[in-house]
Amino acid sequence: MIKHTAFKHGWWYFYRVHTQKTEGLADKFPELKQYLSDRFISCPNEYFEVEPRSSKLRFSLSNLKITHIPNHEVATLARLGLQANESRFASNHSKVQVFMLENDANTIAMEIPLWLHHDELQHYEKIFACETPLTGHIDLLRIEDGKIWIWDYKPNANFEKYATTQVYFYAYMLSKRTGIPLDQFRCGYFDAINTYVFDPNTCKVTEPEQKRLLQKIF
């Protein structure tokens, strides 16, 4: 039921999809189902050989209302994953990700590769100081309350300064790759205690902000 492959994108990323769970996407999100399936057939690996990468972005985005939710179910799943997979994986990311994919009904995929072309975001060159594609890998993808939720596991989530920027661009990239409107996405990052969520649609990357942040990207 779990299909997997490995991508050498700087280091190894282990892309996994729970195929049985993705069958439920056929009605509302067929484009997402197709995208997840297609990545086993093709992926522009050359895009991932250069910068920029979402995980290395070092600037904040305005207009985002971030909500801290104690005792969220993803934090509980993280704790369970760290315990259950203690000896199975060396990486805490893998312990949490694989546990959720195997045991959580809402988690459908992990380490999903993404990219964004320079003509898919206004003033791209001003933001990233280049025209090479922005790339990234979503830690976990869940379907919750009829929305596509993009989750990033951060072992010390309460100390993160730029996680919202990283996860926002994951949502933006997946929206562009699938053609699914951004209003169908929600975002969050978490550890075994803390969970932070936000609506990516409230973020507006304005040109003045782009100019101000240009020197703070990497």
Buried (B, 14 or more C-beta within 10 A) or exposed (E): EBBEBEBEBEEEBBBBBBBEBBEEBEEBBEBBBBBBEEBEEEBEEEBBEEBBBBBEBEBEBEEBEBEEBEEBBBBBBBBBBBEBBEEEBEEBBBBBBBBBBBEBEBBBBBBBBBBBBBEBBEBBEEBBEBEBBBBBBBBBBBBBEEBBBBBBBBBEBEEBEBBBBBBBBBBBBBBBBBEBEBEBBBBBBBBBBBBBBBBBBEBEBEEEBBEEBBEEBE
